[in-house]
Amino acid sequence: MNRIDGSGGNVRLDASTIGRYSRWAACKHGCMTTTKGLLADLQARGLVHDSTDASALEARLDAGPIGVYVGFDPTADSLHVGHLLGQVTLRRFQLAGHRAFPLAGGATGMVGDPSGRSEERNLLDVDTLKSNVAKIKVQLESLLDFDGANKATLVDNADWMAGMGALAFLRDVGKHITINQMLAKESVKNRLASENGLSYTEFSYMLLQANDFRHLCEHHDVELQMGGSDQWGNITAGIDLIRRTLSRGAFGITWPLVTKSDGTKFGKTASGAVWLDAIRTSPYQFRQFWMQLSDVDIETLLPRFSLRSLEDVSDVLTTHRSDPGRRGAQRALADEMTMLVHGADAASAASAAADVLFGGDPTAASQEALAMLSKEVPTSTQNREALSDMVGILVSIGLATSNSDARRGLQQKGFRANGVPLAEDSSLVDIPLLHGQWLLLRKGKTSYHLARING
């Protein structure tokens, strides 16, 4: 095996941006971009950490469509941002004309992959695993095209492992992979050296994943497996099994594990993982995760995650470097990823909601943006009659601690309603409601309350 080390003005979510991504969506339903030069493109984006023979892989990719798969184990009822690079890379291959096979690990999820972990995962019961697989399948279907001329194929390794008994597995798979091979894998060596050791259950995971690759190669002509760099041992085990049992070659690519420049784990925040499920992580919070990337991280992550051409990525980064304070590169990636995961409407609403919370004109916000905002800031329902008692409302919603605190803030012009500065002689009754029903009250620069007005 040959190792390849990868290198590693303000962009708005407007009609032009949405149109560009809509054209990509249209492209995946018919027109295919060329497959040639894909490996070089991956290398330039910093997406190649390890690879099988580069010249042979490049020649195969340039020759025509290839079947490629990435696996996702259902350890939770949602995928998270840490999984997203695999989905984006599969989509990149699909847009280049290749056949994408996302794999939901209904079988391997029962065991747990020891790669990159210092201790064994908690094993999930069968019903929980089935529920997780069903939900993850829905997420995968939203990120790849399963209907077009070059449609992706969703597979679940439980479908071919459920009918294979232990004796058949040991005979047909285990006999072809030696203990010496398995002990030489980095993921196994790391766990054996740790105080937690490695259970036989986890030790067998490599065989299960190798068999997945063999099955997909035999039944779907899948020739390439991709994954994070901690998957290299599992991928090469599959390549060896294919060679021994099917007498044919196969390929593997891993990308570098994504970490932040400060050493923290990518996809984690102070409140936990950033999930793809809109219930677990709202589209607004999902978008803000990308907006909060450092300037150092955006230089690496924009080319890796974005489906834009490298020329477009370079233009965005060049513009960003001329005025980093506008966070143009972060905005470009935030909008693109939110649109990819949650759709154009949610991405547009999340962008507009963020504009409002960071000082933008609330009167320009759409109904959808205000509805999204209502989930991110304190919100209440008020009767229209209550608007005549401005001080009372400011106290009741918590923007002021007392009547005197409210009056003092009004004297200092510290409150706004729908963007209009309030004074002691102001009246909330005179403030035009947003879309006839919303009143966005603000104290200072960061304290907000959204009131829905009845009557």
Protein Blocks (a to p, Z undefined) as FASTA:
>chain_A
ZZdddddddddddfklmmmmmmmmmmmnmpacdfehklmmmmmnopafbdcdfklmmmmm
mnoccddddddddfbfbdcfklmmmmmmmmmmmmnopacdddddfklmmnopaehpabdc
ddddfklmmmmmmmmmmmmmmmpcckbmmlccdddfklmmmmpcfklmmmmmmmmpcfkl
mmmpmklmmmmmpmnlpafklmmmmmmmmmmmmmmmmmnopabdcddfklmmmmmmmmmm
mmmmnopacddddddddddfkopaehiafkbccdfblklpcfklmmmmmmmpcfklmmmm
mmmmpmcdfklmmmmmmmmmmommnommmmmmmmmmmmmmnojklmmmmmmmmmmmnopa
fklpcfklmmmmmmmpccddddfklmmmmmlmmmmnopagbfklmmmmmmnopaceehia
cdfkbcfklpccehhlaccddehjlbccddddeZZ
